[in-house]
Amino acid sequence: MEEKQKKEEPDYYFENGLMVFTEAFHRKRGYCCGNNCRHCPYGHEKVPDSKKNESKL
C-alpha cells in the first residue's frame, strides 16, 4: 500500500519584490524572531511595542 504524501506548505512567497515567510516556516523555526512578521503564529511575543504599530506592507 502506498503511503500518501502530505502536501507541505511552502516556507515563503514573494509579494511586491519582498520575501514573505509563511506560518509553516515560523512553526518550523519554533520561536518569534521579533521582526513583526505578517504570519507570526506566536502572537508577536518578542516584537517591541514601538514596532508593533508599524505597517506590514
N, CA, C and O of each residue as an XYZ file, in Angstrom:
228
protein
N       0.851     -1.183      0.000
C       0.000      0.000      0.000
C       0.897      1.248      0.000
O       1.837      1.349      0.788
N       0.593      2.182     -0.886
C       1.384      3.411     -0.972
C       0.987      4.392      0.117
O      -0.193      4.609      0.389
N       1.996      4.970      0.724
C       1.735      5.981      1.749
C       1.490      7.315      1.059
O       2.285      7.745      0.223
N       0.390      7.966      1.412
C       0.079      9.268      0.808
C       1.051     10.310      1.326
O       1.295     10.418      2.528
N       1.595     11.069      0.401
C       2.479     12.162      0.791
C       1.621     13.379      1.087
O       0.803     13.795      0.267
N       1.819     13.937      2.259
C       1.042     15.130      2.572
C       1.677     16.325      1.881
O       2.900     16.441      1.796
N       0.828     17.200      1.397
C       1.298     18.386      0.697
C       1.808     19.391      1.726
O       1.071     19.827      2.610
N       3.066     19.742      1.594
C       3.689     20.656      2.542
C       3.579     22.092      2.045
O       3.828     22.382      0.874
N       3.203     22.976      2.949
C       3.099     24.397      2.613
C       4.504     24.957      2.377
O       5.444     24.595      3.085
N       4.648     25.835      1.385
C       5.970     26.437      1.151
C       6.389     27.309      2.340
O       5.551     27.770      3.115
N       7.690     27.522      2.464
C       8.221     28.331      3.563
C       8.084     29.826      3.311
O       8.095     30.615      4.256
N       7.957     30.220      2.062
C       7.878     31.645      1.743
C       7.240     31.848      0.371
O       7.084     30.913     -0.413
N       6.879     33.105      0.111
C       6.406     33.522     -1.208
C       6.877     34.952     -1.414
O       7.299     35.621     -0.470
N       6.802     35.412     -2.651
C       7.228     36.780     -2.949
C       6.011     37.661     -3.177
O       5.061     37.270     -3.856
N       6.055     38.852     -2.601
C       4.984     39.827     -2.761
C       5.624     41.198     -2.922
O       6.370     41.651     -2.054
N       5.328     41.848     -4.028
C       5.894     43.168     -4.320
C       7.419     43.180     -4.204
O       8.004     44.150     -3.723
N       8.051     42.103     -4.646
C       9.504     42.022     -4.628
C      10.115     41.655     -3.284
O      11.338     41.601     -3.156
N       9.288     41.405     -2.289
C       9.786     41.052     -0.959
C       9.463     39.597     -0.633
O       8.416     39.088     -1.032
N      10.356     38.930      0.088
C      10.120     37.564      0.525
C       9.282     37.600      1.801
O       9.637     38.275      2.767
N       8.168     36.868      1.795
C       7.274     36.809      2.950
C       7.277     35.373      3.468
O       6.908     34.451      2.740
N       7.688     35.179      4.710
C       7.714     33.844      5.291
C       6.316     33.433      5.722
O       5.556     34.246      6.248
N       5.977     32.162      5.498
C       4.658     31.639      5.834
C       4.613     31.187      7.294
O       5.642     31.091      7.962
N       3.408     30.916      7.768
C       3.249     30.398      9.125
C       3.988     29.071      9.272
O       4.564     28.794     10.325
N       3.975     28.248      8.220
C       4.677     26.959      8.262
C       6.165     27.161      8.550
O       6.750     26.420      9.339
N       6.772     28.153      7.918
C       8.192     28.435      8.160
C       8.426     28.814      9.618
O       9.349     28.314     10.261
N       7.579     29.704     10.130
C       7.749     30.169     11.511
C       7.586     29.016     12.500
O       8.324     28.936     13.482
N       6.635     28.132     12.253
C       6.436     26.983     13.148
C       7.646     26.050     13.119
O       8.029     25.493     14.148
N       8.245     25.882     11.944
C       9.453     25.045     11.845
C      10.604     25.665     12.636
O      11.381     24.954     13.273
N      10.708     26.997     12.592
C      11.771     27.689     13.326
C      11.540     27.536     14.824
O      12.486     27.312     15.580
N      10.293     27.655     15.255
C       9.956     27.358     16.639
C       9.890     28.508     17.621
O       9.675     28.282     18.812
N      10.071     29.741     17.156
C      10.002     30.877     18.080
C       9.746     32.170     17.305
O       9.938     32.230     16.090
N       9.309     33.200     18.028
C       9.108     34.528     17.441
C      10.466     35.212     17.314
O      11.241     35.249     18.270
N      10.750     35.752     16.131
C      12.048     36.401     15.892
C      12.039     37.879     16.277
O      13.101     38.495     16.364
N      10.856     38.458     16.510
C      10.779     39.855     16.920
C      10.741     40.852     15.778
O      10.891     42.052     16.005
N      10.542     40.376     14.543
C      10.544     41.275     13.387
C       9.150     41.673     12.903
O       9.016     42.238     11.818
N       8.113     41.389     13.690
C       6.745     41.780     13.352
C       6.277     41.124     12.049
O       5.652     41.773     11.210
N       6.580     39.849     11.887
C       6.247     39.119     10.660
C       4.736     38.995     10.474
O       3.989     38.831     11.438
N       4.308     39.075      9.235
C       2.895     39.026      8.879
C       2.214     37.746      9.358
O       1.087     37.799      9.849
N       2.872     36.608      9.224
C       2.254     35.317      9.533
C       2.764     34.697     10.835
O       2.783     33.474     10.969
N       3.168     35.515     11.776
C       3.716     35.013     13.041
C       2.648     34.237     13.827
O       1.609     34.799     14.176
N       2.900     32.941     14.109
C       1.932     32.164     14.884
C       2.148     32.290     16.397
O       1.458     31.635     17.178
N       3.092     33.120     16.806
C       3.436     33.249     18.224
C       2.939     34.553     18.844
O       3.395     34.947     19.918
N       2.017     35.212     18.178
C       1.423     36.422     18.740
C       2.376     37.594     18.846
O       2.171     38.494     19.661
N       3.425     37.590     18.024
C       4.409     38.678     18.018
C       4.967     38.930     19.416
O       5.187     40.077     19.805
N       5.195     37.854     20.170
C       5.601     37.974     21.576
C       6.930     38.682     21.807
O       7.120     39.274     22.870
N       7.848     38.643     20.858
C       9.145     39.304     21.052
C       9.260     40.636     20.316
O      10.325     41.252     20.315
N       8.181     41.080     19.695
C       8.206     42.344     18.954
C       8.100     43.498     19.947
O       7.177     43.525     20.760
N       9.029     44.450     19.894
C       8.951     45.608     20.794
C       7.682     46.423     20.512
O       7.232     46.502     19.369
N       7.120     47.016     21.541
C       5.893     47.803     21.381
C       6.035     48.867     20.304
O       5.085     49.128     19.567
N       7.190     49.478     20.202
C       7.396     50.537     19.210
C       7.291     50.012     17.778
O       6.994     50.777     16.861
N       7.527     48.730     17.583
C       7.485     48.132     16.253
C       6.116     47.522     15.929
O       5.796     47.318     14.758
N       5.305     47.230     16.951
C       4.014     46.568     16.755
C       3.034     47.402     15.944
O       2.159     46.842     15.284
N       3.154     48.712     15.974
C       2.218     49.578     15.261
C       2.636     49.859     13.829
O       1.901     50.513     13.089
N       3.808     49.373     13.423
C       4.276     49.602     12.053
C       3.440     48.793     11.072
O       2.981     47.694     11.383
N       3.252     49.350      9.895
C       2.515     48.673      8.836
C       3.290     47.462      8.347
O       4.520     47.477      8.299
N       2.563     46.414      7.984
C       3.183     45.204      7.444
C       3.022     45.169      5.942
O       2.489     44.198      5.406
N       3.462     46.188      5.256
C       3.389     46.308      3.803
C       2.234     45.533      3.314
O       1.982     45.495      2.109
